[in-house]
Amino acid sequence: MKLRVLAVLMIFCTVLSGCMKIEQDTENLMRPPKLSVEQQQIYAALNAAAGTDINLKYPKQGDNRSAFVMYDVDADGQDEVIVFYSRKDEDNNVRINILDRQNGAWYSLCDLVESEPDVDNISFYNILSSERKSIVVSYNKVLRDQKRIVVYSFENKQLKAEFDTDYTNSLIMDFDGDGRDELFLLQNQIAGMTYSEAKLVDTTYYNGKLDVVATLTPLYETVVEYMNLTAEKNAVSNTVKNGEGSTLTETTAQPLADGIAYNIFVDGKTATGPYVTEIIGVGHNLLKNQLLKGEKVDYTKLTVRKEQLFTKDINNDGLLEIPMGVKIQGGDYTSQESVYSLIRWDNFIDMELCPTNYTLENEAYKFSFEYPGTWNENNITVRQNTSVKQNNEWIFYEYLKKEDEIGDELLRIKAYPINDNPYDVEGYTLINSNDSFTYYAKLPSFEVQEKNKLAISLEEFEKLFHY
């Protein structure tokens, strides 16, 4: 049965905008950045409005890391300039000044002071209207990893805060297909909070103002840091027949009956060290834990792994895969789990976790080996060769699960520190090297290649080995 993927959209958690970048310099430079002629004119106009005793502020992240951000904030067809700065004679809090050009000269339209010392990022989204962009600014708070997000409108030459809240992570996009973007916000556990929470922010139907329209609490209780957010349209499988009568399984994007249109994959770090992935469904005014079955069974725990691996499209099939640690059958995983581990990568289709790929991750020797399509956790086992001097070899065998026995040897991988002279590599092939290690591989005998369908070629191995 062949799997065909049709139009499943993935959105990665990056701050997107359509504005023009002028500088990539940051506030912490040894010298102030050299301004262009146009920037000098803008700076002179800012001095005329705010005085000369000022420091420019530079966003720390995102696509727009200049203190001068050009964007058409009033939709008149001409770019205005948003400038971040602080006054030396007052506190260090961020000020925002918007300047416009008239008859070739720049002048200040408005000035607003904020309560935070640093700008994290600035971006532009269709939040208040599908016709016009809103200004979204994130500020860094004093507490580590804590931020504050503000959505501004700009009307009648005035900057107005339409929504303001604290958060730690965000994803902004049109989740419900109404032509306007919504804000998905996460807040991890901090002093005074007993749990983490997710919030969905949208314009409300009764007054058209931005507000929290859905919350989800508590999130996975042991997560202390959210590290990666990715979103994907809800995936549903359909069985169809092609013109030749063969059965195909198509995976398409389709909202659920409850209105969930997107799933957000939230990769986080737990207090005890391992990593975990939560799946949060998003619909119109709706957030839902997609891995919670019933009231008490939370399948999020199945995604626990010790490796810092995040949800991604590992096999370029158009679908996101979630990493999760699984036991190596018939191997010595328990004694060597600090050296290497087996990761299963699952799609989320039809509200179920569906295995699709496997990788052997070796953090100590800095390589990853992606299992061929015929290999899985039930027919392959791995053992570290403890008979060699440096314990630097890993042997892959066919695993006969019914008999709980090891079958044919299928592959050997060796790693040598980059400055060591390799030894005992007769019959091995030099694969490549990085800054730390040189890697060798040994494929099975011709007899095994001929009789065992799990055997792979050197060419196939080289495509699957990553370092």
C-alpha positions in Angstrom: 0.0 0.0 0.0 1.5 3.3 -1.1 1.3 6.5 0.9 0.7 9.7 -1.0 0.7 13.1 0.8 -1.5 15.9 -0.6 -1.1 19.5 0.5 -0.3 19.3 4.1 1.0 22.7 5.3 3.8 23.1 7.8 4.7 26.4 9.4 7.9 26.7 11.4 8.1 28.9 14.5 10.0 31.9 13.1 9.0 35.5 13.2 7.8 36.5 9.7 7.3 39.9 8.2 7.4 41.8 5.0 9.5 44.8 6.0 12.8 45.9 4.7 16.0 45.3 6.8 18.5 48.1 7.0 21.0 46.9 9.6 21.9 43.6 11.2 24.0 45.2 13.9 23.0 44.8 17.6 23.1 47.2 20.5 26.1 45.6 22.0 28.6 46.5 19.3 31.9 48.0 20.4 31.2 51.1 18.2 27.9 52.5 17.0 27.0 51.3 13.5 27.7 53.6 10.6 24.4 55.1 9.4 23.5 55.4 5.8 22.6 58.9 4.4 18.9 58.2 4.8 19.4 56.9 8.3 21.3 60.0 9.2 18.3 62.1 8.0 15.9 59.9 10.1 18.2 60.1 13.1 18.4 63.9 12.8 14.5 64.0 12.8 14.5 61.8 15.8 16.9 64.1 17.6 14.7 67.1 16.8 11.8 65.3 18.4 13.4 63.4 21.3 16.7 65.3 21.9 20.2 64.2 21.3 20.9 62.4 24.6 19.5 59.0 23.4 20.6 55.4 22.7 19.3 53.4 19.8 17.7 50.0 20.7 18.1 47.0 18.4 15.7 44.0 18.3 17.6 40.9 19.5 15.8 38.3 17.2 13.7 38.0 14.1 14.1 39.3 10.6 14.2 43.0 11.6 17.2 43.7 13.8 17.7 47.4 13.0 16.8 50.3 15.3 15.3 51.7 12.1 12.5 49.5 10.7 10.8 50.7 7.5 7.2 49.7 6.9 4.0 51.1 5.6 2.2 51.2 8.9 -0.7 53.5 7.8 -1.3 51.8 4.4 -0.8 55.0 2.4 1.6 53.3 0.0 4.7 55.0 1.5 7.0 53.5 4.1 7.2 55.1 7.6 10.1 54.4 10.0 9.7 52.8 13.4 12.7 53.7 15.7 13.5 52.0 19.0 15.5 54.1 21.5 15.9 55.0 25.1 16.8 58.3 26.9 20.1 58.6 28.7 18.7 61.1 31.2 15.8 58.8 32.3 15.4 55.1 32.8 16.6 52.5 30.2 13.1 51.6 29.1 12.3 51.3 25.3 10.7 54.2 23.5 9.0 53.8 20.1 9.0 56.7 17.7 7.3 56.6 14.3 8.5 59.0 11.6 7.1 59.9 8.2 8.5 61.8 5.2 6.8 64.8 3.7 8.2 66.9 0.9 11.5 65.0 1.2 12.0 65.7 4.9 11.5 63.2 7.8 9.5 64.3 10.9 8.2 62.5 14.0 4.5 61.5 14.1 4.3 60.0 17.6 6.3 58.8 20.5 5.5 56.1 23.0 7.4 54.9 26.1 7.2 51.2 27.2 8.0 49.5 30.5 10.7 47.0 29.4 14.5 47.6 28.8 14.9 45.5 25.6 13.2 44.7 22.3 13.1 41.0 21.4 11.6 41.3 17.9 9.2 43.3 15.7 6.9 41.8 13.1 3.7 42.6 11.1 0.6 40.5 10.8 -3.1 40.8 9.7 -4.4 40.5 13.3 -7.0 43.3 13.6 -7.9 43.3 9.9 -7.4 41.2 6.8 -6.8 44.4 4.9 -4.0 45.9 7.0 -1.1 44.8 9.0 -0.8 45.3 12.8 2.6 46.0 14.5 3.6 43.2 16.9 6.5 43.9 19.3 7.9 41.5 21.8 9.9 42.8 24.7 12.4 41.0 27.0 11.5 41.1 30.7 13.9 41.0 33.6 13.1 37.4 34.4 15.0 35.0 32.2 13.1 33.7 29.2 10.0 35.8 30.1 8.7 38.1 27.5 5.9 40.6 26.9 4.0 40.9 23.6 2.1 43.9 22.4 -0.1 44.2 19.4 -0.3 47.9 18.2 -2.7 49.6 15.8 -1.7 52.8 14.0 -4.5 55.2 13.4 -4.6 59.0 13.0 -0.9 59.2 13.5 -1.1 57.5 16.9 0.3 54.2 18.1 -2.2 52.3 20.3 -1.7 49.1 22.3 -4.6 46.8 21.4 -3.4 43.7 23.3 -0.7 43.2 25.9 0.4 40.1 27.9 3.3 38.1 29.2 4.4 34.9 27.5 7.4 32.7 26.7 6.8 31.4 23.2 4.5 32.4 20.4 3.2 31.3 17.0 1.2 33.8 14.9 -0.8 32.7 11.8 -4.4 32.3 10.5 -5.5 29.2 12.3 -9.2 29.4 11.5 -9.0 30.6 7.9 -10.9 33.8 8.4 -8.2 35.9 6.7 -6.9 37.3 10.0 -4.0 36.0 12.1 -4.4 34.7 15.6 -1.8 34.5 18.4 -0.9 31.2 20.0 1.0 32.0 23.2 2.7 29.7 25.8 3.6 30.7 29.3 5.8 28.3 31.2 5.9 27.9 35.0 7.4 30.8 36.8 7.2 32.1 40.4 3.7 32.3 41.5 2.3 29.9 38.8 1.6 26.2 39.6 1.3 25.2 36.0 2.1 26.2 32.4 -0.7 27.3 30.0 -1.5 28.0 26.4 -3.6 30.9 25.2 -5.3 31.7 21.9 -5.8 35.4 21.2 -8.3 36.6 18.6 -10.8 39.4 18.0 -14.0 38.7 20.0 -17.4 38.5 18.3 -19.1 40.8 20.8 -16.9 43.9 20.6 -14.2 43.2 17.9 -11.4 43.7 20.5 -8.4 41.5 20.9 -8.7 39.1 23.8 -7.9 35.6 25.0 -10.6 33.4 23.4 -9.3 30.0 24.6 -6.9 28.6 27.2 -5.5 25.2 27.8 -4.2 24.3 31.3 -2.3 22.6 32.7 0.2 21.6 30.0 2.6 18.6 30.6 3.5 19.2 34.2 7.2 18.6 34.2 8.1 20.9 31.2 10.2 23.9 32.4 11.3 25.3 29.0 9.6 25.3 25.6 12.2 25.1 22.9 10.5 24.7 19.5 7.0 25.2 18.0 5.9 23.9 14.6 2.4 23.8 13.1 0.7 21.5 10.6 -2.8 21.3 9.2 -4.7 18.4 10.7 -3.9 15.3 8.7 -6.5 12.7 7.7 -6.0 9.5 5.7 -8.3 8.3 3.0 -8.1 5.0 1.1 -8.6 5.3 -2.6 -8.0 3.3 -5.8 -6.0 4.4 -8.7 -6.8 3.8 -12.3 -5.1 0.4 -12.2 -7.2 -0.8 -9.2 -4.3 -0.6 -6.7 -5.1 0.8 -3.2 -3.5 4.0 -2.2 -3.7 5.9 1.1 -3.8 9.6 0.6 -3.1 12.0 3.5 -4.9 15.2 3.2 -5.5 18.4 5.3 -8.9 18.4 6.7 -10.5 20.0 9.9 -11.9 17.7 12.5 -15.6 17.6 13.4 -14.8 19.7 16.5 -13.3 22.5 14.4 -9.6 21.7 15.0 -7.8 22.8 11.8 -4.2 22.9 12.9 -2.0 20.9 15.3 0.9 22.7 17.0 3.8 20.5 18.0 5.4 21.9 21.2 8.9 20.5 22.0 9.9 21.2 25.5 12.6 20.2 28.1 11.5 18.6 31.4 12.8 19.4 34.9 14.6 16.1 35.0 16.4 16.5 31.7 14.5 14.5 29.0 12.6 16.2 26.2 9.0 15.8 25.3 6.5 16.8 22.6 2.9 18.0 23.3 0.4 18.3 20.5 -2.2 21.1 20.8 -5.1 21.3 18.4 -6.2 24.8 17.3 -9.6 25.8 15.9 -11.9 28.8 16.1 -11.8 29.9 19.7 -10.6 26.4 20.7 -7.5 24.7 22.1 -7.3 21.0 22.8 -4.7 18.5 24.1 -4.6 16.0 21.1 -2.8 13.3 23.0 -5.1 13.2 26.0 -7.4 10.2 25.8 -10.2 10.3 28.2 -9.6 12.3 31.4 -6.4 10.8 32.7 -4.5 9.0 29.9 -2.0 11.4 28.4 0.0 9.8 25.6 2.4 12.8 25.6 4.6 10.6 27.8 5.3 8.3 24.8 7.3 11.1 23.2 9.9 11.3 26.0 13.5 11.1 24.8 16.9 12.1 26.2 18.2 13.6 23.0 17.6 17.3 22.2 15.7 16.4 19.0 12.7 18.5 17.7 9.7 17.8 15.6 10.5 18.2 11.9 9.9 16.7 8.4 12.7 14.2 8.6 12.0 12.3 5.4 10.7 15.2 3.2 7.3 13.6 2.8 5.4 16.9 3.5 4.4 15.8 7.0 6.0 16.5 10.4 7.5 13.7 12.4 7.8 13.6 16.2 10.9 12.1 17.8 10.5 9.6 20.6 12.8 7.2 22.3 12.2 3.5 22.0 13.9 0.4 23.4 16.4 -1.5 21.3 15.1 -5.0 21.2 17.6 -7.8 22.1 20.5 -5.3 22.4 22.6 -3.8 25.2 20.6 -0.5 25.3 20.4 -0.3 29.1 24.2 -0.5 29.6 25.0 1.9 26.8 22.1 4.3 26.8 24.3 7.2 27.6 26.2 6.6 24.3 23.5 5.8 21.7 19.7 5.4 21.5 17.0 4.5 19.0 14.6 7.2 18.0 11.3 6.5 16.3 9.7 9.3 14.3 5.9 9.4 14.2 3.4 11.3 12.0 0.2 12.4 13.7 -2.6 11.2 11.4 -6.2 10.5 12.2 -5.5 11.6 15.8 -3.0 8.8 16.2 0.8 8.5 16.4 2.0 6.6 13.3 5.6 5.3 13.1 7.3 6.3 9.9 11.1 6.5 10.4 13.9 5.4 12.8 17.3 6.8 13.5 20.1 5.6 15.7 21.4 8.7 17.5 25.0 8.7 18.9 25.6 11.9 20.8 29.0 10.9 22.1 30.4 10.1 18.6 28.3 12.8 16.8 26.5 10.8 14.2 23.0 9.7 13.3 22.1 6.8 11.1 18.6 6.7 9.5 17.2 3.2 9.3 16.3 2.0 5.7 12.6 1.6 5.1 12.7 -2.1 5.8 14.3 -1.7 9.3 12.4 -1.0 12.5 12.5 -1.5 16.2 11.2 -5.0 15.9 13.5 -6.6 13.3 16.9 -4.8 14.1 19.1 -4.8 17.1 22.3 -2.9 17.8 25.2 -3.8 20.0 28.3 -1.9 20.9 31.4 -4.0 20.2 33.1 -4.1 23.6 35.9 -6.3 22.4 37.6 -3.4 20.6 40.0 -1.2 22.5 38.0 2.1 22.4 34.4 0.7 22.4 34.1 2.7 19.2 32.2 0.2 17.0 28.5 -0.5 16.7 27.1 -3.7 15.1 23.6 -4.0 13.6 22.0 -7.4 13.4 18.7 -8.8 12.2 16.6 -9.4 15.3 14.4 -12.6 15.3 11.7 -11.3 17.7 9.8 -14.6 18.0 12.9 -16.5 19.0 14.4 -13.5 20.8 17.7 -14.2 19.0 20.2 -12.4 16.8 20.3 -13.2 13.1 22.6 -12.0 10.3 25.1 -9.2 10.8 24.0 -6.4 8.5 26.3 -3.4 9.3 29.2 -2.1 11.3 30.0 1.5 12.0 33.3 2.6 13.5 34.3 6.1 14.7 37.8 7.3 15.5 38.8 10.6 17.1 40.1 12.8 14.3 43.7 12.8 15.6 43.9 9.1 16.1 45.4 6.6 13.6 42.7 4.2 12.6 43.4 0.5 13.2 41.6 -2.8 12.5 39.8 -1.3 9.5 40.6 -4.0 6.9 37.4 -4.6 5.0 35.9 -1.3 6.1 35.1 1.7 3.9 36.1 5.2 4.9 32.9 7.2 4.9 33.9 10.7 5.9 35.0 12.9 8.8 34.0 16.0 10.7 35.9 18.2 13.2 35.9 15.5 15.8 35.7 12.0 14.3 36.5 9.9 11.2 33.9 7.3 10.3 34.1 3.9 8.7 31.5 1.3 7.7 31.5 -2.4 6.9 28.7 -3.9 4.9 27.7 -7.6 5.2 29.2 -10.4 3.1 28.0 -11.2 -0.4 26.1 -14.2 0.8 24.1 -12.1 3.3 23.5 -9.5 0.7 22.0 -12.1 -1.6 19.8 -13.9 0.9 18.7 -11.3 3.4 16.2 -8.7 2.3 17.3 -6.4 5.2 20.8 -6.0 3.8 21.7 -2.6 2.3 24.3 -1.4 -0.2 27.1 1.0 0.5 25.5 3.6 -1.6 22.3 3.4 0.4 24.2 3.6 3.7 26.0 6.7 2.6 22.7 8.5 2.0 21.4 7.5 5.4 24.5 8.3 7.5 24.6 11.8 8.9 27.4 13.4 11.0 
